Amino acid sequence: MYLCYVDESGTPETPGNTSHFVLAGVALPIERWKECDQLIGRIKNANRLREAELHTAWIARVYKEQSKIQNFDRLTDDERRRQVAQWRNQELLRLQRSKNRDLYYRTKKFFKQTEQYVHLTHAERIQLLRQVADQVGVWRFARLFAECIDKLHFVSRWNPLPVAEQAFEQVISRLEQYLQNTRRGNDPNYCLVVHDNNPTVEQKHTRLMQTFHQQGTFWTNIRNIIETPLYVSSALTGMVQMSDLCAFALRRFFENGETDLFNRIFPIADRSPSGKVYGVRHFTRMDCACAVCLAHRAP
């Protein structure tokens, strides 16, 4: 039996804030779950992030105040936190006086989302993400499934489902095919999908999964994925944070050509013995020559 942890990166709306929307799932055999969780826990502990959520997009950002604090890299963790908090409080007071309410609330949100990571320099945070990606990339017992949609290409074609729902159907279909292909004898190879708790998609994906159980997807009948997705808080479930990292790495690869994290996690994409990638697809123009499209078209 497997657990498949699912999360997204980018916005499904068009145009939205991103050119791509990525839905990624990392499937683990249940007997390896605790081992994987503990391995990631050790990396978090080593970076003084024991109770923190690893939210890749917020970790990877530049915190400009760190460059304004003298000798920041030489300070202790406590002193770094104290000086960053002091600088941020002053900045929020300045924005309040400026009457720019939109910038004030966006800045306040940014400070809240990054508060757990301010004791790490940008270089240390990037190294943290590399360590986690390296760990995930050697889990050859795990499988990565992802639908990566170029939204500009998507709207130029007729599609029966919205972006987020097509991505969900594709990930579920490929996961189901993997489960069918890897079962041993007549023993079913079951899987439970564990999804990041997103209120905007929870009801839609639950109804979709109920339909898939009754009618199948466009590509396959559902025999091995059990129940509807279990929705959990990513802040409390470490393995959902790994699917968040994979989704982020894929989106940044397609949008900006960033290969650092991508090259570390792509080896666990589901593929045939000959190397053809089935688990990850880039939905874009037919002549795309990115690494994913080339691997997807491999003979």
C-alpha positions as CSV (number, residue, x, y, z in Angstrom):
1,M,0.0,0.0,0.0
2,Y,1.1,3.6,-0.7
3,L,0.5,7.1,0.6
4,C,0.6,9.8,-2.1
5,Y,1.1,13.3,-0.8
6,V,-0.2,16.0,-3.1
7,D,0.4,19.8,-3.2
8,E,0.4,22.5,-5.8
9,S,2.6,25.5,-6.9
10,G,1.4,28.5,-8.9
11,T,-2.1,29.8,-9.4
12,P,-4.6,28.0,-11.6
13,E,-6.4,31.2,-12.6
14,T,-5.5,32.8,-15.9
15,P,-3.5,34.9,-16.1
16,G,-2.9,34.8,-12.3
17,N,0.5,35.4,-10.8
18,T,2.3,32.6,-12.6
19,S,2.6,31.3,-16.2
20,H,2.4,27.6,-15.0
21,F,0.3,25.6,-12.6
22,V,1.8,22.5,-11.1
23,L,0.1,19.7,-9.1
24,A,2.6,17.2,-7.8
25,G,2.2,14.0,-5.8
26,V,5.0,12.0,-4.0
27,A,3.9,8.4,-3.5
28,L,5.6,6.4,-0.7
29,P,5.2,2.7,0.4
30,I,3.5,2.9,3.8
31,E,6.3,0.9,5.4
32,R,8.8,3.6,4.4
33,W,6.8,6.6,5.7
34,K,8.3,6.8,9.2
35,E,11.8,6.4,7.9
36,C,11.3,9.3,5.4
37,D,9.7,11.5,7.9
38,Q,12.6,11.0,10.4
39,L,15.2,11.7,7.7
40,I,13.6,15.0,6.9
41,G,13.2,15.7,10.6
42,R,17.0,15.4,11.0
43,I,17.6,18.0,8.4
44,K,15.1,20.3,10.0
45,N,16.7,19.8,13.4
46,A,20.2,20.5,12.0
47,N,18.9,23.8,10.7
48,R,17.1,24.7,14.0
49,L,13.7,24.3,12.4
50,R,12.3,21.4,14.5
51,E,8.7,22.5,14.6
52,A,8.7,24.7,11.4
53,E,6.9,24.0,8.2
54,L,9.1,23.8,5.2
55,H,7.3,26.0,2.7
56,T,9.7,26.2,-0.2
57,A,8.5,29.4,-1.8
58,W,8.8,31.4,1.4
59,I,12.2,29.9,2.3
60,A,13.7,30.6,-1.1
61,R,12.9,34.3,-1.1
62,V,15.4,37.1,-0.3
63,Y,14.8,38.8,3.0
64,K,16.2,42.3,2.3
65,E,16.5,43.3,6.0
66,Q,19.2,40.6,6.5
67,S,21.5,42.6,4.1
68,K,20.8,45.8,6.1
69,I,21.8,44.3,9.5
70,Q,25.5,44.7,10.1
71,N,27.5,41.4,10.3
72,F,24.3,39.4,10.1
73,D,26.1,36.2,9.2
74,R,28.2,36.4,12.4
75,L,25.3,36.8,14.8
76,T,23.8,34.0,16.9
77,D,20.3,32.7,16.0
78,D,18.7,34.6,18.9
79,E,20.4,37.8,17.9
80,R,19.5,37.4,14.3
81,R,15.8,36.9,15.2
82,R,15.9,39.9,17.6
83,Q,17.4,42.3,15.1
84,V,15.1,41.1,12.2
85,A,12.1,41.5,14.4
86,Q,13.1,45.0,15.4
87,W,13.7,46.0,11.8
88,R,10.4,44.5,10.6
89,N,8.4,46.2,13.4
90,Q,9.9,49.5,12.3
91,E,9.1,48.8,8.7
92,L,5.4,48.0,9.5
93,L,5.1,51.2,11.5
94,R,6.5,53.2,8.5
95,L,4.0,51.6,6.1
96,Q,1.2,52.3,8.5
97,R,2.0,56.0,8.4
98,S,2.4,56.0,4.6
99,K,-1.3,55.1,4.2
100,N,-0.5,52.5,1.6
101,R,-2.8,49.8,3.0
102,D,-2.2,47.3,0.2
103,L,1.6,47.3,0.6
104,Y,1.2,47.2,4.4
105,Y,-0.9,44.1,4.4
106,R,1.3,42.3,1.8
107,T,4.4,43.1,3.8
108,K,2.7,42.0,7.0
109,K,1.8,38.7,5.4
110,F,5.3,38.2,4.1
111,F,6.8,38.8,7.5
112,K,4.4,36.3,9.1
113,Q,5.1,33.6,6.5
114,T,8.9,33.9,6.8
115,E,9.1,34.4,10.6
116,Q,10.3,30.8,11.2
117,Y,13.3,31.1,8.9
118,V,14.8,34.5,9.7
119,H,17.6,33.0,11.7
120,L,19.0,31.5,8.5
121,T,20.9,33.5,5.9
122,H,19.7,33.2,2.3
123,A,22.6,31.0,1.5
124,E,21.8,28.7,4.5
125,R,18.2,28.5,3.4
126,I,19.1,27.6,-0.2
127,Q,21.4,24.9,1.2
128,L,18.6,23.6,3.4
129,L,16.4,23.2,0.3
130,R,19.2,21.4,-1.5
131,Q,19.7,19.0,1.4
132,V,16.0,18.2,1.4
133,A,15.8,17.8,-2.4
134,D,18.9,15.6,-2.3
135,Q,17.2,13.4,0.3
136,V,14.0,13.1,-1.7
137,G,15.9,12.4,-4.9
138,V,17.5,9.2,-3.5
139,W,14.2,7.7,-2.5
140,R,14.1,5.3,-5.4
141,F,11.2,3.5,-3.7
142,A,9.2,6.7,-4.1
143,R,7.5,7.9,-7.2
144,L,6.8,11.5,-8.4
145,F,3.7,12.3,-10.4
146,A,3.0,15.8,-11.6
147,E,1.0,17.7,-14.2
148,C,2.7,20.9,-15.2
149,I,0.4,23.1,-17.2
150,D,1.5,26.1,-19.3
151,K,-1.7,28.2,-18.8
152,L,-1.2,30.2,-22.0
153,H,-1.1,27.1,-24.0
154,F,-4.0,25.6,-22.1
155,V,-6.4,28.5,-22.8
156,S,-5.5,28.3,-26.6
157,R,-7.0,24.8,-26.7
158,W,-10.5,23.5,-25.9
159,N,-10.4,21.6,-22.6
160,P,-13.3,20.1,-20.8
161,L,-12.0,20.8,-17.3
162,P,-10.5,23.9,-15.6
163,V,-6.7,24.0,-15.1
164,A,-6.7,22.7,-11.5
165,E,-9.2,19.9,-12.1
166,Q,-7.4,18.6,-15.3
167,A,-4.2,18.5,-13.3
168,F,-5.9,16.5,-10.6
169,E,-7.3,14.0,-13.1
170,Q,-3.9,13.6,-14.7
171,V,-2.1,12.9,-11.5
172,I,-4.8,10.5,-10.3
173,S,-4.8,8.6,-13.6
174,R,-1.0,8.2,-13.7
175,L,-0.9,7.1,-10.0
176,E,-3.6,4.5,-10.7
177,Q,-1.7,3.2,-13.7
178,Y,1.4,2.8,-11.6
179,L,-0.5,1.0,-8.9
180,Q,-2.0,-1.4,-11.5
181,N,1.4,-2.0,-13.2
182,T,3.3,-2.8,-10.0
183,R,0.9,-5.1,-8.2
184,R,2.2,-8.5,-7.4
185,G,0.0,-11.3,-8.7
186,N,-3.6,-10.9,-7.8
187,D,-3.0,-8.8,-4.7
188,P,-4.3,-5.2,-5.2
189,N,-1.8,-2.4,-4.7
190,Y,-3.8,0.2,-2.8
191,C,-3.1,3.9,-2.2
192,L,-4.6,6.7,-0.1
193,V,-4.2,10.3,-1.4
194,V,-3.2,12.9,1.2
195,H,-3.8,16.4,0.0
196,D,-2.7,19.8,1.4
197,N,-5.7,21.4,3.0
198,N,-6.8,24.0,0.4
199,P,-10.5,25.1,1.0
200,T,-10.8,26.4,-2.5
201,V,-10.2,23.0,-4.1
202,E,-11.2,20.5,-1.3
203,Q,-14.9,20.2,-2.4
204,K,-14.1,20.2,-6.1
205,H,-11.5,17.5,-5.8
206,T,-13.6,15.4,-3.5
207,R,-16.5,15.5,-5.9
208,L,-14.1,14.7,-8.8
209,M,-12.7,11.7,-6.9
210,Q,-16.2,10.4,-6.2
211,T,-16.9,10.7,-10.0
212,F,-13.7,8.9,-10.8
213,H,-14.6,6.0,-8.5
214,Q,-18.0,5.7,-10.2
215,Q,-17.1,6.4,-13.9
216,G,-13.3,6.3,-14.1
217,T,-11.2,9.1,-15.4
218,F,-10.8,9.8,-19.1
219,W,-7.8,7.5,-19.1
220,T,-8.5,4.7,-16.7
221,N,-10.8,3.1,-14.2
222,I,-10.0,3.6,-10.5
223,R,-9.4,0.3,-8.8
224,N,-6.5,0.9,-6.4
225,I,-6.9,4.4,-5.1
226,I,-9.1,4.2,-2.0
227,E,-11.6,6.8,-0.7
228,T,-11.5,10.5,-1.5
229,P,-8.4,12.5,-0.6
230,L,-7.6,13.0,3.0
231,Y,-7.0,16.8,3.5
232,V,-4.4,17.8,6.1
233,S,-2.5,20.9,7.2
234,S,0.9,21.0,5.5
235,A,2.2,22.7,8.6
236,L,1.6,19.5,10.5
237,T,2.4,16.9,7.9
238,G,6.0,16.7,6.9
239,M,5.6,14.6,3.7
240,V,3.1,17.1,2.2
241,Q,6.0,19.6,2.5
242,M,8.0,17.3,0.3
243,S,5.4,17.5,-2.5
244,D,5.4,21.3,-2.0
245,L,9.1,21.3,-2.7
246,C,8.7,19.1,-5.8
247,A,5.9,21.3,-7.2
248,F,7.9,24.4,-6.6
249,A,11.0,22.9,-8.2
250,L,9.1,21.9,-11.3
251,R,7.3,25.2,-11.7
252,R,10.5,27.2,-11.3
253,F,12.2,25.0,-13.9
254,F,9.5,25.6,-16.5
255,E,9.1,29.3,-15.8
256,N,12.7,30.4,-15.1
257,G,14.9,27.5,-16.3
258,E,16.1,26.9,-12.8
259,T,17.7,23.4,-12.6
260,D,19.2,23.4,-9.1
261,L,16.3,21.8,-7.2
262,F,14.7,20.2,-10.4
263,N,17.8,18.1,-11.1
264,R,17.7,16.8,-7.5
265,I,14.1,15.6,-7.5
266,F,13.5,14.6,-11.1
267,P,15.2,11.2,-10.7
268,I,12.1,9.8,-8.8
269,A,9.7,10.7,-11.6
270,D,7.8,7.5,-12.5
271,R,9.3,6.1,-15.7
272,S,9.6,2.9,-17.7
273,P,12.7,0.6,-17.4
274,S,14.0,2.1,-20.6
275,G,13.8,5.6,-19.0
276,K,10.7,7.1,-20.6
277,V,9.0,9.4,-18.1
278,Y,5.3,8.8,-17.6
279,G,4.8,10.3,-14.1
280,V,5.6,14.0,-15.0
281,R,4.1,15.8,-18.0
282,H,4.6,19.3,-19.3
283,F,1.3,20.4,-20.9
284,T,2.6,22.9,-23.5
285,R,3.3,23.3,-27.2
286,M,4.3,20.1,-29.1
287,D,7.8,21.4,-30.0
288,C,8.9,22.1,-26.4
289,A,12.4,20.7,-25.9
290,C,12.7,20.9,-22.1
291,A,14.1,18.0,-20.2
292,V,10.6,16.8,-19.1
293,C,9.2,16.8,-22.7
294,L,12.2,15.1,-24.1
295,A,12.0,12.4,-21.4
296,H,8.3,12.1,-21.9
297,R,8.7,11.5,-25.7
298,A,11.7,9.2,-25.3
299,P,11.3,5.9,-27.3
